[in-house]
């Protein structure tokens, strides 16, 4: 009984100490929670784009806001894409990682299929980059600026074209590129073979001048 009375004397101080410790723990946890960095969803250094709002009036004299239709993102010119490829190649060399292929700087519309052949790795194709008049050997899986080579068939290539719109959406379509047809001169040469070079004409007496310089 006396022991219980002694404990009852220390009960209020113990309660006060417990409450104080609890408050310290709560304050510490809130301080830690406030010190956690939370990145912003908007980049403060990014250039802000103007918001275009199109409104039209209906027959009931009500104004309705019309969202602008998304448009394809503009493609840089050839020189800008080539400079971008060179920068990527340099960074890959510095990082000792595989460098991108040169065809990544060109569009699908800038490529012409000049040949299809079989290799130990399977079918491959020879394409010509029309802006710089250079040819490259490509295999299925090669990346281009706006697409990817999916398959190489006997007489055509199958590409996957990717179009990026202003709202961030992507439109993916399958596109075929046939083997470039040879022109009339090439057809004539391939059908008859290369014609031999004609020998120079034999001079005659009529072609020899009457008087030679001394």
Backbone torsions as a table, in degrees:
resi	resn	phi	psi	omega
1	UNK	NA	-43.1	178.8
2	UNK	-66.6	-36.4	178.8
3	UNK	-64.2	-37.2	177.8
4	UNK	-66.3	-39.7	177.6
5	UNK	-63.8	-38.7	179.1
6	UNK	-64.6	-39.9	178.8
7	UNK	-66.6	-35.8	179.3
8	UNK	-65.0	-25.4	176.8
9	UNK	-67.9	-36.5	-177.5
10	UNK	-89.6	-1.5	-177.4
11	UNK	-64.1	-48.1	179.8
12	UNK	-61.1	-43.5	177.9
13	UNK	-62.9	-38.1	179.9
14	UNK	-64.9	-38.9	178.0
15	UNK	-64.3	-40.3	179.9
16	UNK	-65.2	-40.8	179.1
17	UNK	-65.2	-40.3	179.3
18	UNK	-63.9	-42.6	178.8
19	UNK	-64.8	-40.1	179.7
20	UNK	-64.1	-43.7	178.4
21	UNK	-63.4	-39.9	178.0
22	UNK	-62.8	-40.1	178.2
23	UNK	-64.9	-38.7	179.1
24	UNK	-64.5	-42.0	-179.4
25	UNK	-64.3	-41.6	180.0
26	UNK	-65.1	-41.5	179.1
27	UNK	-64.2	-41.2	-179.8
28	UNK	-65.1	-42.2	179.5
29	UNK	-65.1	-39.2	178.3
30	UNK	-67.0	-36.4	178.1
31	UNK	-65.8	-40.1	177.7
32	UNK	-65.1	-41.4	179.9
33	UNK	-64.0	-36.6	179.3
34	UNK	-73.6	-24.4	-178.7
35	UNK	-81.5	-8.0	178.8
36	UNK	-73.0	129.4	-178.3
37	UNK	-78.3	129.9	176.4
38	UNK	-118.6	109.0	-177.9
39	UNK	-64.8	147.6	179.2
40	UNK	-79.2	147.7	178.6
41	UNK	-72.9	-26.4	179.7
42	UNK	-104.4	133.5	178.6
43	UNK	-76.2	117.9	-177.8
44	UNK	-68.8	-20.1	-178.1
45	UNK	-96.1	-5.6	179.6
46	UNK	-74.9	146.1	179.6
47	UNK	-73.8	125.5	-176.8
48	UNK	-78.4	137.3	179.0
49	UNK	-93.8	139.9	178.9
50	UNK	-67.7	139.7	179.0
51	UNK	-87.8	118.0	-178.4
52	UNK	-99.3	121.8	179.6
53	UNK	-117.1	123.3	179.2
54	UNK	-108.2	125.3	-179.6
55	UNK	-123.0	144.0	176.3
56	UNK	-135.5	156.0	-177.0
57	UNK	-102.9	128.7	-179.3
58	UNK	-83.7	-179.6	179.8
59	UNK	-66.7	-28.9	179.5
60	UNK	-84.8	15.2	179.0
61	UNK	61.9	39.0	175.6
62	UNK	-112.1	140.9	-179.5
63	UNK	-92.2	123.9	-179.4
64	UNK	-118.1	131.0	178.6
65	UNK	-83.5	125.7	-179.6
66	UNK	-107.9	126.4	178.4
67	UNK	-75.8	135.9	179.2
68	UNK	-66.9	143.7	-179.6
69	UNK	-71.3	138.1	179.0
70	UNK	-66.2	144.7	-179.7
71	UNK	-120.1	152.7	178.0
72	UNK	-62.8	143.6	178.8
73	UNK	-70.0	136.3	-178.7
74	UNK	-64.8	140.4	-179.7
75	UNK	-93.4	132.6	177.4
76	UNK	-64.0	163.7	178.6
77	UNK	-72.3	174.3	-173.6
78	UNK	-63.6	-43.4	-177.2
79	UNK	-64.0	-39.5	178.4
80	UNK	-64.9	-38.7	178.4
81	UNK	-68.9	-36.8	177.4
82	UNK	-66.8	-41.7	177.1
83	UNK	-62.7	-38.5	177.2
84	UNK	-64.0	-40.0	177.7
85	UNK	-64.4	-41.9	179.3
86	UNK	-62.8	-40.2	178.1
87	UNK	-65.4	-41.7	177.6
88	UNK	-64.3	-39.1	178.9
89	UNK	-65.7	-40.9	179.3
90	UNK	-65.4	-42.9	178.5
91	UNK	-65.6	-35.6	177.7
92	UNK	-68.0	-38.0	177.3
93	UNK	-66.0	-39.3	178.1
94	UNK	-66.9	-34.2	179.0
95	UNK	-87.2	0.4	-179.0
96	UNK	54.8	45.0	177.6
97	UNK	-119.9	162.2	-179.5
98	UNK	-59.2	132.3	-179.2
99	UNK	-81.0	150.5	177.5
100	UNK	-68.9	158.5	178.8
101	UNK	-78.8	153.1	179.5
102	UNK	-61.7	-26.3	-177.0
103	UNK	-69.2	-11.9	177.9
104	UNK	-67.6	-11.8	-179.7
105	UNK	-93.2	-1.2	-173.8
106	UNK	-119.6	154.4	177.7
107	UNK	-84.6	163.4	176.9
108	UNK	-66.0	-34.4	179.2
109	UNK	-70.1	-15.4	180.0
110	UNK	-93.4	7.2	-177.8
111	UNK	-113.1	139.9	173.9
112	UNK	-124.9	133.0	-178.6
113	UNK	-83.0	113.6	-178.1
114	UNK	-102.3	-15.8	-179.8
115	UNK	-168.3	150.4	176.0
116	UNK	-132.8	130.4	-176.6
117	UNK	-148.3	167.6	-178.6
118	UNK	-102.5	136.9	178.8
119	UNK	-127.4	170.6	175.1
120	UNK	-58.3	-23.8	177.2
121	UNK	-86.1	-4.1	-176.7
122	UNK	117.2	-162.4	179.8
123	UNK	-70.0	140.5	175.0
124	UNK	-134.7	167.4	-177.9
125	UNK	-136.6	150.6	173.1
126	UNK	-106.6	122.0	-180.0
127	UNK	-120.8	152.9	179.3
128	UNK	-115.8	126.3	174.8
129	UNK	-82.1	106.6	-173.8
130	UNK	-63.6	-31.1	-179.2
131	UNK	-65.1	-31.3	-176.7
132	UNK	-117.9	-1.1	177.0
133	UNK	57.7	44.8	175.6
134	UNK	-122.5	148.4	-177.4
135	UNK	-109.6	147.7	-179.5
136	UNK	-137.9	149.9	174.0
137	UNK	-95.5	127.1	-177.4
138	UNK	-125.4	154.0	179.2
139	UNK	-124.7	163.4	176.1
140	UNK	-56.9	134.9	-177.1
141	UNK	103.3	-8.2	-179.8
142	UNK	-65.4	138.7	-179.4
143	UNK	-95.2	138.8	172.3
144	UNK	-116.5	177.0	-177.6
145	UNK	-65.1	-36.3	-177.6
146	UNK	-125.4	27.6	178.7
147	UNK	177.0	-166.3	-176.7
148	UNK	-151.1	144.5	175.7
149	UNK	-80.9	122.0	-176.6
150	UNK	-94.1	-47.6	-175.9
151	UNK	-150.8	154.9	175.4
152	UNK	-117.7	115.8	178.9
153	UNK	-103.4	-175.5	-172.9
154	UNK	-66.1	-37.1	-175.9
155	UNK	-131.4	14.7	179.5
156	UNK	-161.7	165.8	176.6
157	UNK	-116.2	144.9	179.2
158	UNK	-110.1	121.7	-178.4
159	UNK	-116.3	158.4	170.6
160	UNK	-114.6	111.0	-178.7
161	UNK	-92.3	133.0	-178.7
162	UNK	-118.0	122.0	177.3
163	UNK	-113.2	123.0	-178.6
164	UNK	-99.1	130.5	-179.0
165	UNK	-101.6	169.4	-176.2
166	UNK	-66.4	-23.8	178.9
167	UNK	-88.8	7.8	177.6
168	UNK	92.6	-9.3	-179.1
169	UNK	-78.3	156.9	-179.1
170	UNK	-123.2	138.9	176.9
171	UNK	-112.3	119.5	-176.4
172	UNK	-110.9	127.2	179.0
173	UNK	-134.0	152.9	176.6
174	UNK	-94.3	132.1	-176.6
175	UNK	-131.9	139.4	178.6
176	UNK	-106.6	140.4	174.4
177	UNK	-124.9	114.0	-179.4
178	UNK	-75.9	164.8	175.2
179	UNK	-67.5	134.4	-176.8
180	UNK	-64.4	131.0	-179.4
181	UNK	-77.6	143.4	178.0
182	UNK	-75.2	151.6	179.7
183	UNK	-80.5	-177.8	-175.8
184	UNK	-65.3	-36.9	-179.6
185	UNK	-66.8	-41.8	179.9
186	UNK	-66.9	-39.2	177.9
187	UNK	-62.9	-42.3	179.6
188	UNK	-64.7	-40.1	179.8
189	UNK	-68.0	-39.4	-179.0
190	UNK	-72.7	-31.1	-178.8
191	UNK	-78.8	-37.9	-177.1
192	UNK	-102.7	-12.4	-175.6
193	UNK	85.0	169.0	-179.3
194	UNK	-69.8	127.3	179.7
195	UNK	-76.2	137.7	180.0
196	UNK	-66.4	155.9	-180.0
197	UNK	-73.7	129.5	-178.7
198	UNK	-69.6	136.1	179.2
199	UNK	-68.8	156.2	179.8
200	UNK	-65.7	148.6	-179.3
201	UNK	-65.3	142.4	179.4
202	UNK	-79.8	126.0	-179.3
203	UNK	-66.3	141.6	177.2
204	UNK	-109.9	173.4	179.8
205	UNK	-65.9	-28.5	-179.3
206	UNK	-71.1	-28.0	-178.5
207	UNK	-83.6	-14.7	179.6
208	UNK	-78.7	127.2	-179.8
209	UNK	-64.1	150.7	-177.3
210	UNK	-70.6	-32.0	-179.2
211	UNK	-126.6	129.3	178.3
212	UNK	-98.5	151.0	178.2
213	UNK	-69.9	141.5	-177.8
214	UNK	-77.1	NA	NA
